[in-house]
Amino acid sequence: MANVGNQLPTQAVSKPAAGKHGNVLPLWGNEKTMNLNPMILTNVLSSPYFKVQLYELKTYHEVVDEIYFKVTHVEPWEKGSRKTAGQTGMCGGVRGVGTGGIVSTAFCLLYKLFTLKLTRKQLMGLITHTDSPYIRALGFMYIRYTQPPADLIEWYDGFLDDEEELDVKAGGGCVMTIGEMLRSFLTKLEWFSTLFPRIPVPVQKIIDQQMKARPRKVAQKETQEEEAEYTETAKQGERRRSRTPRRTPSPRRSPKRSRSRSHHRERERHGPSFDRELERERDRQRKEREGRDRDRDRGDRGDRERRRSRSTDRNQDRRERRRSRSSSRDRRNERRDKERDGGDDRSKRKDRDHHKDRGTERERSRDKKNRGETDDRRHKDDRERHREERKAKRSSRSRSRERRHKSGVEEKSRKRERSHSRERDRDRDGEQRSHKRSRSKDRSHHQRESSNDHSKHSERRRSQSTE
């Protein structure tokens, strides 16, 4: 979003296809925001008037009719909706930064014209319209926001001396001509509470030279009216001021225009009555001020009398207080004398009671100390007992651990001995078995040999018998 206050001279310009004087208008700056202040643009886009009512308008002629019926000023904010009191610096209303308000119908319709992408012919129709000066004002403002700075003087050249009047302020009270408004557009960046796109310095110098070479033409009627107005204001001692370069007393319709708007006719009819009402208001305000001054004087006198009465009352109160104090002092002195005579016994009793109280307090303090000492001893004994019990528990635990260790070692040695004895028994049994086996083998061998010898001997006997 392009910042309106910091518009650089090297802005992008979308050139028309048909040349400089073609029907297609070039756009200078941002093609989406129309170089509007970001706050004004956000308020326009979020306003229900723009989103609902203006959304239904689709053609150029419908928007022109809407301008004719709805626009009554050319200020960006509605009256009383933007509070900038007490703001200074960059947060002030002049810079266009700070609190927002209700955006005006004029700027909503101005952005609606931008969305329609006007042609050169349509724009010329706006600035030369005969029905309402506000239609022309929005056309000139569209040129100021969207056209290149070098082309502004060419657009405004034929209208710098236009005498058609309009009230540009919200709520009324700031009437100026079309020519004065266009000169303000060319020479000033500020427009009420917003800023126009910045014009490059070389172009601004050219514009200033042309404005100096072409001073504004003032009509004779306007000079006479201004002189009459200045004389009236000099008599009254006050002068009206506004935010515009010059202010005219009452709006007039240019004789060039054949058609006029109803509210302009009403202004022409009720122009002098408005001045009378202003004079009446000023007289009424003067009378109110005089009445207030009188009331203040009366109030000051009443305050002085009240202060005097209060001072006398205070003096009387002080005297009565002094008298009462003196009487109370006398009574106190009498009481003291009486107490001195018969107050020795009381002082002795008090001393005795005081000594008794001190003795009882000392005894109580001693008892407390003894109790504290006994309690400390008990706590110490309890701590020693707990320590001894902890030591005994630790020693018993260590003994049980040693016993368990010894029993485990003994069990392990026993198991080892048992295993050794079992191995020995197994070895013995094996040796005995091997010995028995060897004996049985020897016996069986001997028996075999004996049987063989017996068989041989029997065979020998048989052979001898046979022989």
Buried (B, 14 or more C-beta within 10 A) or exposed (E): EBBBBEBEEEBEBEEBEEEEEEEBBBBBBBBEBBBBBBBBBBBBEEBEBBEEBBEEBEEBEBBBBBBBEBBBBBBBBBBEBBEBEEBEEEEBBBBBBBEEBBBBBBBBBBBBBBEBEBBBEBBEBBBEBBBBBBBBBBBBBBBBBBBBBBBBBEBBEEBBBBBBBBBBBBEBEBBBBBBBBBBBBBEEBEBBBBBBBBBBEEBBEBBEEEBEEEEEEEEEEBEEBBEEBEEBEEEEEEEEEEBBEBBBBBBBBBEEBEEBBEEBEEBEEEEEEBBEEBEEEEEEEEEEEEEEEEEEEEEEEEEEEEEEEEEEEEEEEEEEEEEEEEEEEEEEEEEEEEEEEEBEEEEEEEEEEEEEEEEEEEEEEEEEEEEEEEEEEEEEEEEEEEEEEEEEEEEEEEEEEEEEEEEEEEEEEEEEEEEEEEEEEEEEEEEEEEEEEEEEEEEEEEEEEEEEEEEEEEEEEEEEEEE
